[in-house]
Amino acid sequence: MNIAIIGCGYVGYAVSQYWQQNKNFIITATTTTPERVPGLRTVAQKVIVTEGNDLESLKSVLQNQDVILLSVGAKAATTYEETYLQTAKNLVSLLRTLPNTQQLIYTGSYSVYGDRNGVWVDEETPTAPPNLNAQILRKTEDVLLSAENETLRVCILRLGGIYGPGRELVKIFGRIAGTTCPGKGEDISNWVHLEDIVGVIEFARYHRLQGIYNLVDDSHLTSRELIDNVLTKNNLPNVIWDVTNKSNRPYNTWVSNQKLKDAGYEFIHPHIIF
């Protein structure tokens, strides 16, 4: 099987490594960083340095690919449109000329749900992107879903916060140890371990999933519970919560992963690893 990974960063690299070791697929990986090419050559047969919004370069990547994994990441808050939306538009325009491609899998974000005051949301809940970048992510989903046809299946995975080897929670939250944070820390967090992201992407490929699936674990801790646990277990000073200042975090949402479980996926790490 030929697979193209568009955006072979933290997630894409792990997926490519898994497929190389377990499936013997022929992988074509893209990166925007020339310095990463030697490392990527250890997990992919072909590595191409390109931007996702480079139409001609993307066309050469996609030739004769059975599956495409779109796992790009914006390098800055100001580059969301070119990184996500423009790449999606180019990809969809090219897919119309690529009859061999059977599936497109995209790693998006649960941020499209916005702030729901901590109530449950699932894939049927209308989205409410709270800012421009979340709106761009939602438009990206729509563009990709428009490519679906009788032979091509499109699977959108709405990921929670990503952690795992090299991106441990203490690295993420250790920098705020002993600082003061606004609010009470009562907003709900949604996280997923890298191993489950890899597992679900392979599950989606194998079962040819289509449509939208939330990819978060079962923990749903409040920010306070999460941060206090991380800092305490690593012997770091706790955060001081300033209840006189309102939190400006726009993603207070309890995201359901039931649809993914109903499809048959069993989480490797259903609860957060501290």
SVG drawing of the C-alpha trace seen along z (x, -y; Angstrom):
<svg xmlns="http://www.w3.org/2000/svg" viewBox="-26 -40 46 46">
<polyline fill="none" stroke="black" stroke-width="0.4" points="0.0,0.0 1.2,-3.5 0.6,-6.2 1.5,-9.9 1.9,-11.7 1.4,-15.4 3.1,-17.1 5.3,-14.5 5.8,-16.2 5.3,-14.8 2.2,-12.8 3.1,-12.0 6.6,-10.7 5.1,-8.3 2.5,-7.0 5.1,-6.5 7.3,-4.7 4.5,-2.4 3.5,-1.6 7.1,-1.0 7.7,1.4 4.3,3.2 2.8,2.9 5.7,2.5 3.8,-0.2 5.6,-2.4 5.6,-5.8 6.1,-9.3 6.5,-11.9 6.6,-15.7 8.2,-18.3 8.7,-22.0 12.0,-21.7 15.1,-20.5 17.0,-19.7 14.4,-16.9 15.0,-15.0 17.7,-12.6 15.5,-11.6 12.4,-11.1 14.3,-8.9 14.5,-6.3 10.7,-6.0 9.8,-6.8 11.0,-5.6 10.6,-9.0 10.9,-12.4 9.9,-15.7 10.5,-19.2 7.5,-21.3 4.8,-23.5 1.2,-22.1 0.1,-25.2 2.6,-24.5 0.2,-23.0 2.7,-21.5 4.9,-20.0 1.9,-18.5 0.7,-17.0 4.0,-15.1 3.6,-13.8 0.1,-12.5 0.6,-10.4 -0.4,-6.8 -1.2,-7.1 -3.8,-4.8 -4.2,-6.6 -3.3,-10.2 -2.8,-11.3 -3.0,-15.1 -1.3,-15.9 0.0,-19.4 0.7,-21.9 0.9,-25.7 4.3,-27.1 2.6,-30.3 -0.9,-31.6 -0.7,-33.8 -0.1,-30.9 -3.3,-28.9 -4.9,-29.8 -2.0,-28.8 -1.1,-25.8 -4.6,-24.2 -7.1,-25.8 -5.0,-26.4 -3.4,-23.0 -6.9,-21.4 -8.1,-23.3 -5.1,-22.3 -5.4,-18.7 -9.1,-18.5 -8.5,-20.0 -5.8,-17.4 -7.9,-14.5 -10.3,-15.0 -7.6,-13.8 -6.3,-11.0 -8.6,-8.0 -6.3,-5.6 -6.7,-7.4 -9.2,-5.5 -9.0,-7.4 -8.0,-10.7 -7.5,-10.9 -7.1,-14.4 -6.0,-15.2 -7.9,-18.3 -8.8,-19.7 -11.7,-19.6 -11.2,-23.4 -14.0,-23.8 -16.5,-23.1 -15.6,-26.3 -16.6,-27.0 -19.7,-25.0 -19.4,-25.7 -18.2,-22.2 -21.2,-20.4 -21.0,-17.2 -20.5,-17.5 -20.3,-14.8 -19.9,-14.7 -23.5,-15.7 -23.1,-18.9 -23.0,-22.1 -19.6,-23.6 -18.9,-27.1 -15.4,-28.1 -14.4,-30.8 -11.7,-32.6 -10.4,-33.0 -8.0,-30.1 -10.7,-27.7 -12.9,-29.0 -10.2,-28.2 -9.9,-24.7 -13.7,-24.2 -13.6,-25.5 -10.7,-23.0 -12.9,-20.2 -15.7,-21.2 -13.3,-21.5 -11.9,-18.1 -15.3,-16.5 -16.4,-17.9 -13.9,-15.5 -15.8,-12.5 -17.3,-10.4 -18.1,-6.8 -14.5,-5.7 -12.9,-8.1 -13.6,-8.1 -12.7,-11.1 -12.1,-10.7 -11.8,-13.8 -10.3,-13.1 -10.9,-15.9 -7.9,-15.6 -7.6,-16.7 -4.4,-18.0 -1.5,-15.8 1.1,-14.4 3.5,-11.4 7.2,-10.6 9.1,-13.9 6.0,-15.8 5.3,-14.8 2.8,-16.7 5.5,-17.9 7.3,-19.6 4.0,-21.2 3.0,-22.5 6.3,-22.6 6.9,-26.1 3.9,-27.5 4.9,-25.8 4.6,-28.4 3.0,-31.0 -0.4,-32.6 -3.1,-31.6 -6.5,-33.4 -9.7,-31.8 -10.5,-28.7 -9.2,-26.1 -12.6,-24.6 -12.7,-24.3 -12.7,-20.8 -9.6,-19.6 -9.4,-16.9 -6.2,-15.0 -5.0,-12.1 -1.8,-10.1 0.4,-9.8 0.0,-6.0 -3.7,-6.3 -3.5,-8.8 -1.3,-6.3 -3.7,-3.5 -6.8,-5.4 -5.2,-6.5 -4.3,-2.8 -7.8,-1.8 -9.4,-4.4 -7.3,-3.2 -7.9,0.5 -11.7,0.1 -11.9,-2.7 -13.7,-5.0 -15.4,-8.1 -17.0,-11.1 -16.0,-12.9 -14.7,-11.2 -13.6,-12.8 -10.2,-11.5 -9.8,-12.2 -9.3,-9.9 -11.8,-9.3 -10.2,-11.5 -11.9,-14.9 -10.1,-16.5 -10.5,-20.1 -7.4,-22.2 -6.8,-22.5 -6.9,-18.7 -4.7,-18.1 -2.1,-20.8 -2.0,-20.0 -1.5,-16.3 1.3,-17.0 3.2,-19.4 2.7,-17.4 3.9,-14.1 7.0,-15.9 7.7,-17.7 7.1,-21.1 5.3,-24.1 1.6,-24.2 -0.1,-26.9 -1.9,-29.7 -5.3,-30.3 -6.5,-33.9 -10.3,-33.8 -10.6,-37.5 -9.5,-37.2 -11.6,-35.3 -9.9,-32.6 -9.7,-33.4 -9.4,-29.8 -11.9,-29.3 -12.3,-25.5 -14.3,-24.5 -16.0,-21.5 -16.5,-17.9 -15.8,-16.0 -17.4,-12.5 -15.3,-9.7 -18.2,-7.3 -18.6,-7.2 -15.0,-6.0 -15.6,-3.3 -18.8,-2.2 -16.8,-1.7 -14.7,0.8 -11.6,-1.1 -10.2,-0.3 -8.0,-2.9 -4.4,-2.0 -4.3,-4.9 -7.9,-5.6 -6.7,-7.8 -4.0,-10.4 -0.5,-9.2 1.2,-11.6"/>
</svg>
